[in-house]
Amino acid sequence: MHRKKRILLLGDSRMAFPIAKALNQAGHQVFTGVSVYSNYLEWSRHLSGSFAHPSTDAGGDEALPYILSWIDQNGPLDAIQPVSESASRLVSRHRSQFEAVAPLIMPDPETVETCSNKPKMFELCEALKLPLAKFARITSVQTLHQAIEEIGFPLIIKPSVVDAELFGRKALIIASASELEKAFPHWPTEHPELLVQRYVSGPRHSVIFTAKEGQLIKAVAIEARRTHENDGTGYTTLGVTVPPAPAVRETTEKLIEALGYSSTGCTQFIVDPVTGETTFMELNPRVSLARISEAAGLDHSLLGLDIALNEVLPAPSNPWATKKGVYYTWTKGDLMRIKKSLASGALPKHQLPRALFEITRDAMRSHHAIFDPLDPMPALGVYGNFALKHVRKRPEFKLAEPIQDSSFPA
């Protein structure tokens, strides 16, 4: 039995809830920094403490002194885990400062840098002869049109950096020149480079995995049935665990081996349900879809901690032997999609009852992004936020003082 560990989570995203639960139920103490009240992570019963800091979402370092001050006043810690993309970037920029405090539950710096750079990952796929739709790197409107001449329509345009956005979207699916004019009105100055790729039709397949030194330990494949965008480019709002397609399985294993990957991560693909054509999308070097993967038997929250602390892992077995047919839903994302679709006219009003029936049905059969019947307060905060935000004070950011908690060592 391992001694009780003290772990700090950074990033109050949906992924933090199941991680906090798994670690707390294993007997560890979990603390977190929170920057916004949208997810009400600080209300979770699985936390031993929390503190406020400025948001990391803008990509700056405003949160850094508040996080380091809290650590200095309330340490020691056994591990630190960034759970959102923006928190991962903050930790990566200041890795030496965080590593001086505690081991990090994330891959090594070289792996993070490679995985976060889509062109590098595409080139790695080409070198390994892995399935990848034809693509081009572009740096201007002129090179965009040159790429279109080679690739043709339909195509997809996306940032070259993992989890960045393009005109407020994760990616743009373009079927024709007229659509291109509307969706891509000018070159986005915040992006020095973009990727253009032949569009493969089909649902997104994600593989949530844990690996050590290039060897896959455990994995679960998830098919996205719905996203919060109508074209399937958004975040998953309904997913189900499925047997991995052969190309998905092989590509995931070969990339992990080639990278010498150690920690948790997520590979993503598009799989055409008719032809079976598969194309690699990206590898996120952090935890993702944590609720459904934990429910399917991938205990990556604990495995990630053990890898970071160099603990002995369970004997190797079939890494893909996780539960199939497990459903996950993000109901808030579905409601956001319906609201947006009604406003734009994409969802006719007479179809609203059916859409609401579908998300209600899925809410009753699925594991939820945030809601947990044994930890209901965060979800109550999320769905009551329209009223609470008018009466609740915004967080006051201040450098930390020691928490008066007898569970901390003297």
N, C-alpha and C positions, 0 to 999 in steps of 0.2 A: 504494500500500500504506500503510494507516494505521499510525502507530507503535503499539507495544505499550501497551495501556491497563491501568490497575489499578482493579479494580471490587470493591466490597464488596456482598455479598448479605446481606440481613437477613431472617430467618425460615427455620428449618430444615425446611421443608415439602417434600412430594413434588415440587412445582414447581421447587425449586431445583436438582435433579439435572440435568435436560436443559439448563437455562440455564447452569450451571457448565460442562457439557461443551461446549456450542456456543461459549461465549466462550473457553474454554481452547483448543479446537481451532482457533480463529481467531487464536491467538497472544497472547491477553490473559492477564493474571494475575488470578485470582479468589480472593477472601478471603471468609470468612463468619463470622458469629456463630452459635453453637449454644447451645441452652438445655436440651435434653433429648437422651437417647440413643436415642429410639425410631426415628429415621430414620438415625442414624449417618452424617450428612452429612460430618462431619469426616474420615471414612475414605476419601472419594472421591479418586481420583488426579488429578482435574481441579482440585483446590484448591492454591493456593500457601501457604495458611495459614488458621488458624481460632482462635477464642478463645471462652471460655465467658461467658455472661451469664445473669441470671435470665430466666425465661420471660416473654414478652410476652402470653401467652394470657389472663391474668386481666384485661387491659385497663389495668393501671397503668403507671407510669413507672420501675419498679425497674431495668429494663435500661438506661435512658438513660445514667447516668454511666459505666457499664462500656463501652458502645459508643463514647461520645465520648472516653473516656480512651484506648481502643485506637486510634482515629483520630488523636488528638493525638500519640501515641507512634510510630505506624507509617505516617503519611501521607507524602506527599500521595496523594490518590486522584483518579481521573478521573471516576468516576461511582459512585452508590449506588443499589441497586435493592432495595426491599422486595418479597419474593415471597410472603409470607403475609398474610392479612387483618389479623391482630393487629399485624404489623410495619408494615403500611401505615398503620394507625391511629396507631401510635406516631410514625412519621415525619410524618404529617399534623399531629399535635398540636404537634410541635416543628420544623416545616418550615424556619423561618428558620435554626435552628441547623445543620441538615443541609445546607441550600443554601449556607451560608457555607463549607462544606467542599468540596462537589463538586456538579455537576448531578445531579438525581434522574431515574431512569428510571421515571416515572409521570406521569399527566396533571396539569394545573394545578390549584390548590386549588379553584377554583369547580367544575370538572368533577367532581373527586373528591367534593365535598360533595353535588352534585346526584345523582350516580350512586349514592351510598351511602344516599340517602333514597328509599325505594321510593314513598311517596306523591307526591313530586315527579316521579319518573319516570313514574308512572301518569298524572299530570296532563299531562305533556309528551306522552305517547302519545295522550291524548284530544284535545289541542290539534292534533296532527298527523294525527288521524283514523287512527291505527294500530290493529291488532287487539289488543283487550284485553277479557277477560271482565269482566262487571259486578263492581264491588267497592265496599267501604265501609270507612271508617276508624272504628275503635272505640276507646273509652277506658275501658270498664267492661263488666261483665256485662250491665247493662241495655241499653247500646247494641249489644252483641253480639246479643241477642235481637231487637232492632229490625231489625238488619241481616239476620238470618235470615228474618224475615217478608218482607223485600223480595227477597232473593236465593234463598232456599229451599235444600233439600238436593238433591244433595251439594254440599258447599262445602269450601273450604280456608282455614285460619287460619294466618297467618304473621307473623313480626316485620316491622316497618316499616323495619328497618335491615338492610342486606345482610350476610349471613353470621352473623347472630345466631341463637340457638336458642330454641325454645319447648318447655318441658318436656322438654329433652334431644333435641329433634328439630328439623330444619330447617323443618318445617311439619307441620300436622295435617290429614289428610284425614278429613272427617266426613260420614257418609252418612245419619245419622238423629239424632233427639233423644236416644235412649238412648246412642248412641256419644258424643255431645257430653258427656253427664254423666260418662262414664268418662274420656275423653281430656282434658277441660278442667274439672277439678274446682273450680278457683278462679281468680281473676284473678292473673296472675303479676306481682308487685310490681316486678320489674326492668324491666317494659315499660310505659311511660306510654301507648303507643299500639300497636295491632295492626291488621292488615288482614284483612278477610274477603272472599273472592272466590268466585264461582261456579266449581265444579270442572270443568275440561275434562280428559277422559280421554285418555291417550296418553303416549308416551315424551317425555323431555326432549330438546330439540335445543339445542345450544350452538354459537355461532359465535365462534371465537377469531380475533382480528383485530389488525392494526396499521394505524393511521391517522395522518395528519398534517394539522393545520389543517382538519379536517372532511372530508378526502378519504380514502376507503378505499384502502389500498395493497395489502394482501393479507389473505385470509381463508380459513378452512376450517370447514365445518359438520360437527358430530359428533352422531350419534344415540346416546343412552344406552340400551344393551340391558339392563343390570343396574345396580343401585346397592347400597350396603351396607345399605339398609333394604328390607324386602319390599314396601313400598307405592310404591317408586320415588322417595321424597323425599330419599334420602341422596346421598352422593358416588358418582360414577360408578365402577363396578368393571369394566364392560365397555362399550366404546364403539367405534363404527366411523365413519369419515368418509363422508359422503353428499353428493349434490347438494343444495344448499339449497332448501327449499320456497320458492315465490315470495314468500309473506308474510314469511318469515324473512329472506330476502335484502333485500326492500324496507325492512322495518322497521329492520334493522341499518344500512343505508346512510343512511336518513333521520335516525336518531338521532345517528349520527356527525356528519352535516352540521349538524344543529341545535345540537349541543353544541360544535361546532368542535373535535372530539376530536383530541388528539395524544398518541400512545403506544400501548401494547398494551392490550387489553381483552377482555371476553367478554360477549356478549349471550346470554340464555337464554329459551327458549320451551317451551310444550307444544303438540304437534301431534297432533291426533286422526288416527290412521292410516286410519279409515274415512271420516269426513266431510271431512277436511282442515282442520277448524276449527283456528285458531292463536291462541294468546294469549301476549302478552309476559309474562315473569316478572321479569327484572332485568338490569341491566348492571353487571358487576363491573369496577371501574376498576383492574385489575391483571391480571397473567398468570394463566392457568388452563389445565389440561390440556396443559401444555407439551410433554410427551413425544410425544403423538400429533400435535400440530400441527407440531412440528419434523419428525417422520417423514413427514408429508404434504406437506412442501415450504414450510411457513410459517416462515421463518427470523426469527421475531419477536425472538429474543434479540439478534441483531445489529442488526436494524432498530430495536428499542427503544433500543439504545445510540446508534446513528447519529442518531436523532431528538433524543435528549437532548443530544447534542453538536453539533447543527446541522450534521451532515455532509451531503454531497450524496447523495441517494437514487437508486436505479435509475430509469430512465425508466418512466413509467406503462405498465401493461399490464393484461390482464384479472385483476382481483384475486381472482377465484374459481377461477382455473386451478390448483388444488391437487389432490393425488392423492385419488382416491376408493377406498373399500374397504380402508383402512388400519385395523387393529385395535389397540386399547389395552386393557390390563387392569391392575387393581390387585388382585393375588391375595390379599394380606393382608386387604383389605376384604371380599373374597368369603368367606374363611375366618371372619372375624368374624361375617358375616351367617349363615353355616351354623351356627356355634356357638350364636348367639343363638336361631336358629330351632329348633334341637334342644331347647334348654332350655325354650322357651316352648311347644313342641308344634306350632308352625306347620309344621315339617318332620318328617313321620313318619320313623322310623328306617329303614324299608324303602326310602325314597327317597334316603337318604344316598349310596349308591354312584353313582347317576345324577348327583347334584349334584357329587360329587367328580370324576366323569368329565368333566362339562361344564367345570369350572374348569381341569382339567388340559389338556383340548383347547384351551381358549382361551389358556392360558399358553404353549402351543407355537406358536401362530400370531400372537401379539400382541407389540407393543412394551409394555414393562413400566414401571410407575410409577417404580420404583427400580432394579430389576435391569438390569444392562448387562453382557454377557459380557466386555467389555473393561475394566469397572470394577466387579468383583464384590464387593468388600469391604463396601460399605454394606448390600447385600442379605443377605450372610452375617451381618452384625451384627443386622439386623432379625429374621431367622428363627432366629438363635441367642440372641436376647435373653432368652428364658426361663431360660437358663443363665448368660449373661454378666451379667445384672443382679444376680446374687447375689455375684459376685466383683469386679465393676468398681466403682470408686469414683465417686460422684456428682461432678459438676464443682465445682471450688472457684472461686467468683467473687471476683476481685480486680482492682483497677485495673491497667491494662496496663503492661508494660515493653516496650521495643523488641524486635522479633523479630530474632534473629541470623541474617540471611539476606542473602547477597551480592546477591540480586536487587533489594533495596531501594536506592534512590539514597541516597547519603551526605547 
